[in-house]
Amino acid sequence: MKRDLDYGPEAIILKIGTQEVRTPAYPSDCDYVRVVENGEEVAYWNMDEWRESPAEVMGAIMGAVKEVADGTRVKLVEQEAAERVIYCGYYMPWIGMCKNPRPCAQHKDEVCITCKEPATRGCPQTGQFVCGFGLCNKKSCEEVHHRNTHGPGRWF
């Protein structure tokens, strides 16, 4: 699930060995949580996912934290390093995370509608249809897109 993205300043909530649980640093909104191992992202959840399924996502986050804390994750990584599949990770609105192996033909060319950098998710805004325009992880891009596309008096 390694992503070549700049998340900006992050807070490391838990660090054990080479494993870290990270969130955006204060005063930024906490709109994602991710687990990083040896500098590589191994798990990621965003606010759209926990809005849709809060109990399931919190269970996954706590499970990941427990794996980091008790060392289970280290054992799994050692056992499965050669077998690890890196998934696309693009978040499809109202569907969920793309589980295609990376590089994913469906999402490899997706770019942010605002800044043209690689998109990590589709806009989940609904009207008659789901918007779905590609967005990166920058809050400013999401705000510009929503203001210009979904602002007052706009149907889509």
C-alpha positions as CSV (number, residue, x, y, z in Angstrom):
1,M,0.0,0.0,0.0
2,K,3.0,2.3,-0.2
3,R,2.0,5.7,-1.4
4,D,4.4,8.3,-2.7
5,L,2.5,11.2,-1.1
6,D,3.4,14.1,1.1
7,Y,1.0,14.0,4.0
8,G,2.5,17.2,5.5
9,P,3.3,17.4,9.2
10,E,2.3,14.3,11.1
11,A,2.0,13.3,14.7
12,I,3.4,9.9,15.7
13,I,0.8,8.5,18.1
14,L,2.6,5.2,18.8
15,K,6.1,4.1,17.9
16,I,7.4,0.6,18.6
17,G,10.6,-0.4,16.8
18,T,10.2,0.5,13.1
19,Q,6.4,0.7,13.3
20,E,4.4,3.9,13.8
21,V,0.8,5.0,14.0
22,R,0.5,8.4,12.4
23,T,-2.2,11.2,12.1
24,P,-2.1,14.8,10.9
25,A,-0.3,17.0,13.4
26,Y,-2.3,19.5,15.5
27,P,-3.9,21.9,14.7
28,S,-4.9,20.1,11.4
29,D,-8.1,18.1,11.5
30,C,-7.6,14.4,12.0
31,D,-9.0,13.2,8.7
32,Y,-6.8,10.0,8.5
33,V,-4.9,7.5,10.5
34,R,-2.2,5.3,9.0
35,V,0.3,2.6,10.1
36,V,3.8,3.0,8.8
37,E,6.4,0.2,9.0
38,N,10.0,0.8,8.1
39,G,8.9,4.0,6.4
40,E,6.3,2.2,4.2
41,E,2.6,2.7,4.7
42,V,0.9,-0.6,5.5
43,A,-2.6,0.5,6.5
44,Y,-4.6,3.7,6.0
45,W,-8.1,4.8,7.0
46,N,-9.7,8.2,6.1
47,M,-12.6,10.1,7.5
48,D,-15.0,8.9,4.8
49,E,-14.4,5.3,5.8
50,W,-15.0,5.8,9.5
51,R,-18.1,7.9,8.7
52,E,-19.5,5.0,6.7
53,S,-18.5,2.3,9.1
54,P,-17.2,3.7,12.4
55,A,-17.3,0.4,14.4
56,E,-15.5,-1.6,11.7
57,V,-12.8,1.1,11.1
58,M,-12.2,1.6,14.8
59,G,-11.8,-2.1,15.2
60,A,-9.3,-2.2,12.4
61,I,-7.4,0.7,13.8
62,M,-7.3,-0.8,17.3
63,G,-6.3,-4.2,15.8
64,A,-3.4,-2.6,14.0
65,V,-2.3,-0.8,17.2
66,K,-2.5,-4.1,19.1
67,E,-0.4,-5.8,16.4
68,V,2.2,-3.1,16.7
69,A,2.1,-3.2,20.5
70,D,2.4,-6.9,20.9
71,G,4.8,-7.6,18.1
72,T,2.4,-9.7,16.1
73,R,2.8,-7.4,13.1
74,V,6.6,-7.9,13.1
75,K,6.1,-11.7,13.0
76,L,3.6,-11.4,10.1
77,V,5.9,-9.2,8.2
78,E,8.8,-11.6,8.6
79,Q,6.6,-14.5,7.5
80,E,4.8,-12.8,4.6
81,A,7.4,-10.4,3.2
82,A,8.0,-12.4,0.1
83,E,4.2,-12.9,-0.4
84,R,3.1,-9.3,0.3
85,V,0.8,-7.8,-2.4
86,I,0.7,-4.0,-2.5
87,Y,-2.8,-2.8,-3.3
88,C,-3.8,0.2,-5.2
89,G,-5.4,1.9,-2.2
90,Y,-7.5,4.4,-4.2
91,Y,-10.6,5.2,-2.1
92,M,-13.7,4.9,-4.4
93,P,-16.7,6.9,-2.9
94,W,-19.6,4.8,-1.7
95,I,-17.6,1.6,-2.7
96,G,-14.5,1.5,-0.5
97,M,-10.8,0.9,-1.0
98,C,-9.6,-0.5,-4.3
99,K,-8.2,-4.0,-3.8
100,N,-6.5,-4.3,-7.2
101,P,-2.8,-5.0,-7.1
102,R,-0.6,-2.0,-7.7
103,P,-0.2,-0.5,-10.3
104,C,-3.9,-0.5,-10.8
105,A,-4.9,0.1,-14.4
106,Q,-8.2,1.7,-13.3
107,H,-6.6,4.3,-11.0
108,K,-3.0,4.8,-12.1
109,D,-3.8,7.9,-14.2
110,E,-6.2,9.5,-11.7
111,V,-5.2,13.1,-10.8
112,C,-6.6,15.6,-8.4
113,I,-9.2,17.8,-10.2
114,T,-7.7,20.9,-8.4
115,C,-3.9,20.5,-8.4
116,K,-3.4,17.7,-11.0
117,E,-1.2,15.7,-8.5
118,P,-1.9,11.9,-8.2
119,A,-5.4,11.4,-6.7
120,T,-5.9,9.1,-3.7
121,R,-9.7,9.1,-3.6
122,G,-12.9,10.1,-5.4
123,C,-15.1,12.9,-4.2
124,P,-18.0,11.3,-2.3
125,Q,-20.5,14.2,-2.7
126,T,-23.8,13.1,-4.1
127,G,-26.6,14.9,-5.9
128,Q,-28.4,13.0,-8.7
129,F,-25.1,10.9,-9.0
130,V,-21.9,10.5,-7.1
131,C,-19.4,13.2,-8.0
132,G,-16.3,10.9,-8.1
133,F,-13.8,13.5,-9.3
134,G,-10.3,12.6,-8.2
135,L,-8.9,14.4,-5.1
136,C,-5.5,14.3,-3.5
137,N,-5.0,14.3,0.3
138,K,-4.6,18.1,0.6
139,K,-7.5,19.7,2.5
140,S,-7.1,22.9,0.4
141,C,-7.8,21.0,-2.8
142,E,-11.0,19.4,-1.4
143,E,-12.2,22.8,-0.2
144,V,-11.6,24.5,-3.6
145,H,-13.3,21.6,-5.4
146,H,-16.4,21.6,-3.1
147,R,-16.7,25.4,-3.3
148,N,-16.4,25.4,-7.1
149,T,-18.4,22.3,-7.8
150,H,-20.9,21.7,-4.9
151,G,-21.4,25.2,-3.6
152,P,-24.8,26.8,-3.0
153,G,-27.1,26.4,-5.9
154,R,-25.1,23.7,-7.7
155,W,-26.8,20.4,-8.4
156,F,-23.8,18.2,-9.1
